């Protein structure tokens, strides 16, 4: 899907809305959450507009795999303590009942000493 003119995450990935960037390549963009729940809390999004995890299919396998491989690398770089004593959480809210507020596929990566504000 092409970028949506109405999608805040498409605008962030395009640089039209400022963010605290964590990572960027041709396919992915990662940035700090503006309302963090944990000491480390950032999002990884694809630059292509996909509304949610419910819309992915076989053609997205490599993209989703890249997101999941990138998550632990960025978590450590952003200050999460190493496994097994440390760690982080990866979460993808999907749809209204799943708590998704922005309808652009994204994963939250959260970590750091507990307790966290939520979760």
N, C-alpha and C positions, 0 to 999 in steps of 0.2 A: 504494500500500500504506500502511496505517496504521502509526504508530509501534509498534515492538516493545518490550515490557516487558523483554526480555532483551538488547537491543542497546545496547552502551555508547555508540555514536555518537548514537542516538536520545535517550539520557539526557543526553548532553552538549548536544545541540541544545535540549533542553527546560530546561536549566539545573539538572537534578537532580545532575549531576556537574560540579564546577568545571573550567574550562579557561581558557587564556589566549586570549581572544577577539580575533580579527583583524577580523572583519566579521560582520554579521547583517542579514538582511532577512526578508521573509515566507516566502521559499522556500529560502534558502541560509544556511549558517553556516560560518564559517572560523575555525580556531584553530591555535595552534602545536602541532607534533608534540612529544610528551613525550620522544622519543628521537631528536633531530634528527640527520640525516646530513650536513647542510650548514649553513653560517652562517645562512642563511635557509631555514626548512623549516616549512611550514604545510599544513594540509589544508583542502579545500573540500568540504563535504558538502551534499546536499539534505536538507531537514528531513523530507521524506517518506521512508519506509523503502523503499529499493530494495536488494536484497541485493548486486548487483554489476552491472558493465557488461554482463554476459551477459543480464540481465533487462530491459534498456531496449528500447523500441520507438519507433515513430513518435510516440506521444503524449509522449515525453520529449525530443523534439528541441529545443524552446525552452529547457527546463531545462538540458540539456547545453550548449547554445549560451551561455547565461548564465554557466555555470561557466567556460567557456573564455574568454569576454570579461572576466570578473572576474579571472582568474588574472594577466594582465600588470599590471593596475592595482594589485592587492594586492602583487605581487612588487616593484614599484617602491616602493610605500609602506612595505614591510617592509625595504627596504635593498638590493635587487638593483640592480646597475648597469645603465644603459640599454643597449639594443641599438644597435649590433652588437658593441661591445667587451665589454659585460656580458652579461647574459642570465639564463636560468633554465631548469629542466627541469620538465615536467609529466608525471606518471606515474600510471597507473591500474592497479593490480594486480588481476587477475581470476581467482578460483578458487584452489584449493590449488596447482596447478602454476604459476600466475602469481604466487605469493607473497602472496596476499591473506590477511591475518590477521583483520581485522574484516569481517564480512559485512554491510556497509552501504556502498553506492556512495560512493567518495571519490576525490579526486585529490590527489596530493602535489604541492606546488609547492616546488622547491628551487633555491637559487641562492647567489651569493656567491663570493668568491675560492676557487680550487681550490688544492690537492687537497681533496676532501671525504672524510669518513670512509668512505663507500660510494659506489658507482656511478661 
